[in-house]
Amino acid sequence: MERIGAVVIGAGVVGLACARTLAQRGIDTVILEQHDTFGSETSARNSEVIHAGLYYPSGSLKAKLCVTGRHLLYEFCVSHCVSHRRCGKLVVATSAAQESRLHALLRQGENNGVDDLQLLGAADARALEPGIRCTAALLSPSTGIIDSHGLMLSLLGDAERAGATLAVRSTLRAGNLADDGLVLEVGGQDAARIKAGIVINAAGLSAVRVARSLAGFPVTLIPPAFYAKGNYFTLAGQAPFSRLIYPLPEPGGLGVHLTLDLGGQARFGPDVEWLNMPSTDPTQAMDYSVDPARADAFYAEVRHYWPGLPDGALAPAYAGIRPKIVGPGDPAADFLIQGPETHGIAGLVNLFGIESPGLTASLAITERVAEKLRLDATGLWR
């Protein structure tokens, strides 16, 4: 049985960021990825937005790690030449009845440490984006967009240069708790057994399944698993906007918003479509197809803030699935970063419910993981 310093389960943006941090601290690190390549689930199927941090309850991990992570991510993009653009966004109220919610969002953002928000009247908003219809808007200049694949390539490159190894087509089958680490069974019929002093469960959609596969782990500490699909549609032709346009948030997500990719192509989404998927192995039941009929609802939502959206202009694009730990109708859950101080198992950190703003917060999440493991900058235990 091979003994290694650390195993990171999941090669999405958060898993890769964690592996980079461990490897750069001199810890022998292996990244286990069940698919053929890195970042093929949630990290590759999102809006690619760098969020400012205004949506999340003050004091929550999402708020703290999003604001800190945004600064770290912009610095990383500059230092590693990752394509990005700080384009800004407008969150719009489309009726007078919504304006109180817009004011509340401003106060929440300021409480979270977002210090550049500007409340605009309808005329000022239209001066920035003439195609928009609103009664008021909140301008967030520090919101941006990013090449998520380029980000993951850079994180993986740093991790590999520091000695980390990516093992694709390597599914965790089971694990056992030992006195000096965790014993993991990886692969199919001829599963390999490895022992690691550190294990980070960054498996995203499969994080709950991974935790349940660890024999001896307290089942009462494993949250339920829910899955919310988000569908996206692209716009035929050029969008008359230079910034992202968001409606006010809705239960389960941030509403059907307009985002731009780095080439200027506009896309709309995501909506919220709750799925019934088996948490025992959700990846076997994932359906990323987009039903063209869902466009009808998109037209209705988008025309609240962009009445000029032409008929027939939306085409199905792609879909992503959010790993949630609360179901429909429940209040939104915070990130759940669960370390030894909670479950009593040295070296193990579980990352549950890492959805938006997980990409923005990824580098800050890794710092929180290191704190949970009580690692200093050299990789030594504090």
N, C-alpha and C positions, 0 to 999 in steps of 0.2 A: 504494500500500500504506500503510495507516494505521499509525502508530507510537504505541504506548501504553506506560505505565510498567510495568504488571503485568497478567498474566492468571492467574486462578485457575480451574482446570478442575474443576468439580463444585460444586454448590450444596447439599451436605449440611451438617450442623452444623459440621464441621471446615473445609470450604471457605468457608462464610460467616464463620466466626470469623477465618480467615486474611485474607479480603478486608476485613473490618472493621479489622484491625490495619494492613494496608497503607494503606488509604484514610485512616485517622486519622493516619497519618504523612506525609500529603500526597502519596502516590503515586497517580497516575491508574490506576484499577483496573477491569477488566472481569471479571465472573464468567460463565463459559461453562457452561450447563446443557443437557444433551441432551433432557431431558423438558420437559413443558409448564409445570412449576412447580418450585420449590425443594424439596429434602428429601423426595423421594418414594420413595427406596430405603431403605437401612439406617437412616438417621436417623429415618424415620417408622415403622419396623417393628421395634421393640425393646421392652424392658421398661420404659423410661422411668425407670430407677433411677439415682440419684446414688450411686455406689459409694464406700465408705470407702477401699479400697486394700489389703485384706488378702490377696487371693488370689495376687498376682503375685510372682515371684521377687525377692528383695531385690536392689536395685541395677539392676533392669531399668527400661527406659523406662516400661513399663506401671505399675510400682509408683511411680516418681518422679512421673510426670505425672498419675497418678490422684490421689495425695495432694495435690499442689500444685493440680491442676485442681479438685478438690472445694472447696477453700477459695475459689478464684476464682469458681467457679460459684455457690456460695451467695451471695457478695457481689454478683455480677451479678444474680441473681434478686431480691435485695432492692432494689438500686438501679434496676432496670428493671421492677419489679412483675411479674415472671414467676411464674406460679403454681407453687408447690412446697410440699412438706411434709417436714420432717425427722422421719420417723415411726420410724426405727430398724428393725433386723431381727434375727432369731434364725437362726443357723446351727446345725442340730441334728444330734446323733449319736443314732441310733435303736437302737443296740446297744452293749454294752460294748466290743466289738471295734473300734468306730469312734472311741472316745473318744481314743485316742492320736493319731489324725489331727486331731481337734478341737484338742487341745493344740498340735500342730505348727502348725496354722493360726493359733492365738493368737500363738505365738512369731514366726511370719512376719509377721503384721500389725504386731506391736510393732516388729520390725526395720525395717518399711517406714515407720514414723513414725505409725501409727494408735494414738493414745495414750488412747483411751477404751473399749477393749474390756473386756468383763467375762465371765468364765467362770462359768456357772451350773449348779447341780445340777438334777435333774429337777423337784423341788418348786418351786424358785424360778422355773424356766421356766414351769411350769404356773400359778404365781401371776400371771405377766404375761399368759399366753395359755392359758386353761383348756382349750381344745380340742386342745392339742398333745400328742403322745406322743413322748417322748424320754428318754434316759438322762442327757444333759447337753446344754448349749447354749452358744453364744457370742453374747453380745449386742453388737451394733454400733450404738450410739446415733446416730452421725453419718451413717448410711445414710439416704437420702431418696428421694422421687419428684418428678418434674418434668413439666410440660407441655412436651414436646419441640417441638411446633409453635409454641407461644408463645415459646420460647427462640429458635428460628430466625427468627421474625418480628422479634424484638428485635435480633438480630445483623444481619439484613438492613437493618433500619431505621437502625441506627447506621452501617452501611457506606454506605448510600445518602445519608444526611445528610452524610457526609464526602466524597461525590462519586463513589462506586463505582456501577457499572451492572451489572444482572443481565440477561444475554441468554439467554432460554429458547429451546428448540428449536435449539440451537447445538452441534452435535456436532463435536468435533475429528476431522478426517479424516487429517491428516498434519502433520508438522513437520520443519523443517530447522534445523540449527545454523548460525548466522552469527557473524561476529566481534564484532558489537555487539548480540547478542540472539538470540532464536529466532523464526523465521518460521513462523506457524501457518496452516493452511488449515482454515477453519471453514464448515460448512454442507453442502449437497448438491451437485448438478451445477454450480451457479454459486457455487462456494465463494469466500468472501472470504478475503483474505490480510492478516494483521496481523503486525506485528513488536513483540515485547515484550522489555524488558530483564530482567523477572522472570517466570518461569512456575512456578506451584505446581500439581503434579499431585495433586489431592485428589479423584480420580474414584471412590474407593471400589471397587465391584465391577469397574469398568473401568480401574482404575489401571495394571494390567499391560498391557492393550491400549494405553493411551495412551503408556506408555513405549516399547512396541514400535513405535509409529507415528512416533517421532522419529528420522529418518534420521541416522545417525552416532552414536547413543547406544550405548555398549558393551552388547551383548546379554548378556554374562556377568554384568552387574550387575542384570539384571532377574530377580526371583524367579519361581518357578512360581506359578500361580494355582489355588486350590481354593475350593470353595463349599460351605458348610454351611447347610442350611435349618433354621430353627427354627420349629416350629409352636406355636401358642398356643390354649388353650381357655378360655372364660369359664365362670364359675360362675353357675348359676341361683339367684337368691336372695342373701341377705346372708351374707357370710363371718363366722365368729365370731372374727376376728382384727383387731387394730389395727396390727400390725407385719407386715413382710414375713417370710416363712418360707422358708428355704433348706435343702436337704439339703447334704451335703458334695459338693464338686466332683467331676465325672466327666470322662473324656477328651473333649475337644472343646467343653466348656461347663461351666456351673455347676450342672447338674442341673435337673430339673423343679421349679421353685420357685413359690411363691405370692407374687404381687405384687398391689398395689392401685393403682387409678388415683385421681385426685384426687376423684372422686365416690364412692369407697368400693367400686367394683365389683372383685371379685376375678378374677384370671386366672392360669392356670397355664401354665408353659413357660419357656423353649423347650426342646424336645428337640433332638436332633442327627440330621439326615438329610443325609448326604453326597450331593451332586449331581454329575452328569456334564454340565458345561456348557462350551461352547466359549469359551476365554479370548479368542478373536479378537473376539467381540462377545457377551459373556454376557447383556447386557440383552435380547437378542432371544429368549432361551430361558428366561426367568424364569417360573416358575409359582408363584404365591403362594396357590394353593388349599390348603385343609387337608382331608386325608382323614379323615372321621369315624371310620374304623376305628382310627386311632391313639389314640383315647380309651381303648381297653382298656389300653394300656401306661401311660397317664397315671393311671388309677385305681389301678393297682398301685403306681406310684411314690409318689403323693401319700398313699396310705393307710399308708405307712410312718410318716409323721409326723402325718397327720390321719386317724385311722381312722373318724371320723364323716362322711367325705365320702359323701353319699347316692348311691345308684344313679341313673343318668340325669340327674345334675346338671350334666354338662359338655357344652358346645356348641362346635363349631368357631368360632374367632374370626378370627385372621389369622396370617400367617407372615412371616418376614423371612429374609434371606440374609446370612450373614457372609462378608466377603471375607478368605479365609485364604491364607497363603503356605506352609503345610505341610499335608500330607494326613492321612488317617486313620492312626492308630497312631503318628504322630510326636509328639515332645514339643511342647507349645504354643510358638508363636513369639512373639517380642517385636514391638512396633511397629518398623517399618523406616522411619526418616526419613532420607532419602538426599540429601545436599547436595553442593555443589561440592568439598568436601574429599575426597569419595569418587570422584565421576565426572569432576571437572575441568571441568565446564561452568558458567561463571559465570551466576548468576541462576536456576538450575533446582533445585527441590526436589521429590523424589518422596515420596509418602506411601503406603507399601505395608502391607497387613495391618492397617488401622485398623478393628478390630472393638471389642468391649467391652474396656476401659472408654472407648472413644473419645468418647462423649458427655460423660461426666464429665470427661475429660482435655482437652476441646476447646480451652479457653482456654489451658491450659498447652502444648498442642501448638503453638499459634500463636507462643508465646514461643520455643519451640525452633526453629521455622521461621525466625523473625527472626534468631536467633543463627546459623543455618546461612547466611543471606544476609548476615550481618555488618551488619545495619542497626541504627542507634541509634534513640533515641526520636523523632528528627525525620525519620527515613527516609533519613538520609545513610549512606553506606558508612563503616564503621569501618576 
